[in-house]
Amino acid sequence: MVAHRTQRQLAAIMSVDVVGFSRLMGVDEEGTLEALKRLRQTIVSPQVTNHQGRIVKLMGDGAIIIFSSVVDAVSAGIAIQQAMNDFNNEISFEHTITMRIGINLGDVILEGKDIYGDGVNVAARIQEVCTPGGIALSATAYEHVNGKVNADFVDVGERVLKNITRKIRVFRWPDTQTTESPPRLSLPDKPSIVVLPFDNMSNDPDQDYFADGVVESLTAALSRIRSFFVIARNSAFAYKGRHMNIIDIGRELGVGYLLEGSVQRASGKLRITVQLVESTTGAHLWAEKYDGADSELFDLQDRITEQVAGALQPSIQKAEIDRATRKRPHDMGAYDYAMRAIRHVWMQDQEESAVALKLLEKSLAIDPDYPLALALSAWCWAQHSVYNWTDDIESAKTRALHLAEKAAAFSSDDPLILSVLGVVHTFARNHGTARIMLERAIKLDPNAAWALSRLGWLEVYADRPEAAFQHFEHAIRLSPLDPMNFNNLVGIASAHQISGDFSASANLFERSLMERPNAFWIYRNLAPALLAAGRREDAEAAKNHMLKAYPAMTIKRFKDAMVFSPKTLEGMAVYLRELGIPEE
């Protein structure tokens, strides 16, 4: 056996990838391979040679090429891309070949016919965020080429790249696509996602089974979220072992989001990395690492499944809201108006709620039976009743119940809609019905953080603080990035208030106000908690804030709106009277 000499050098590394390689192979396998062979012989190899480069690794859908000069590498890349139009003119449209090129300057290790090193990895990952028909450079490569080639590169900012621990600033040429890219399946009118096979980063190939198990569990968990469109496991696993651009995968599957990850097992320890990517831009929206002992293999899998499924809902919802806000008004549909409204609904603020209702009216004008818009409208009117935003509390409750029941009639198995129905029944003091609705929502989706939170509130209203603590803590653990977590803090504070721990209660009410300063309704709880904790001066200040938001506040108005038990309400009223709040 001949040992290969290992050589290390600084080089400009070019990573070349064929866009939609799997699609092309599916259309015509022999024709695609023949076209790629001709492309390499007539364009790629001659340009590489002309610019003093060397092809060191060929893959079915791409190549790794090194140059001693970044200027030579970029010049070769531009020449290759510019020659593609003439090349594609000679073949039919469905056989059109489009390439992405990523270039980085870095240290490489050459060993026989193989090439390794961080510099190679960065080049490959930069290529993945390149526009089809274009070239992407790392900042390091751009510094060496800026002003030395006749091409304008656009700074597209720092990117989090898969399996690269640091952010990489990327420059692209051109700013728009120069050639037609493969057609994209239309996105459904709901968040759409695929869980891709995870990379096994361990030395042991037998660990593939664990990585596959995590993917299957996550797919099953996300499939229970009725508001998501989730690609089935079999379609996702078709990408196992294939090096493809995530934008291409999103286009082929017709999904807006991809969940990808890796599993590493070594020295008795496990590390699982998960990241959420928007398919249309390649932007990374959310990422997390999970560490555990080898002995926790399957427990860790279950924990990851629970936490990822919970964390994805607010992450994707935020991305969907941002997507809707970028649309022009004449392109807006019922779904888009509902997405724009959600941000305002969750603020739990009177002015924000008014904005939400106007957007939801536009949604329902397009589709009067749209369950999501009906449910969100119901939640807005429920807030009006419980936060003293209206003088006619009973009318607001009636309106909320009507809208929630109509939404449930059209979508009786949607956890969000069932949760809203549970909330409305809670505020109407129909606690038995509310519990049935909320528990059904959680059975349909065990990761429904908001349903768990509302079940916590139901326990608060039933004077069961210990049970409430468990539900609120579970909701926060499931969805640690949730914008509604300030409301979980209010719930925990209320549970402490019921249990008589007024100091803890007041501290948590104050913390929740730090997170959501405009949630003035919290002062109704905070003022009596502060006085009960012996903090009279702070209690007076809280009372003044409350009266600024609710100048007509009385003990009767307070009791009419709040849903606590009569015993708890009277206990809080004692302190409000001491602070000078009139009876009626």
Buried (B, 14 or more C-beta within 10 A) or exposed (E): EEEEEEEEEEBBBBBBBBBBBBBBBEEBEEBBEEBBEBBBEEBBBBBBEEBEBEBBBBEEBBBBBBBBBBBBBBBBBBBBBEBBEEBBEEBEEEBBBBBBBBBBBBBBBBEEEEBBBBBBBBBBBBBBBBBBBBBBBBBBBBEBBEEEBEEEBEEBEEBBBBBBEEEBBBBBBBEEEBBEBBEBEEBEBBBBBBBBBBBBBBEEEEBBEBBBBBBBBBBBBBBBBBBBBBBEBEEBBBBBEEBBBBBBBBBBBBBBBBBBBBBBBEEEEBBBBBBBBBBBBBBBBBBBEBEBEEEBBEEBBEBBBBBBBBBBBBBBBBBBBEBBEEBEEEEBBBBBBBBBBBBBBBBBBBEBBEBBBEBBEBBBEBBEEBBBBBBBBBBBBBBBBBBBBBEEBEEBBBBBBBBBBBBBEBBEEBBBBBBBBBBBBBBBEBBEBBBBBBBBBBEBBBBBBBBBBBBBBBBBBBBBBEBBBEBBBBBBBBBBBBBBBBBBBBBBBBBBBBBEBBBBBBBBBBBBBEEBEBBBBBBBBBBBBBBBBEBEEBBBBBBEBBBEBBEEBBBEBBBBBBBBBEEBBEBBBEBBEBBEBEEE
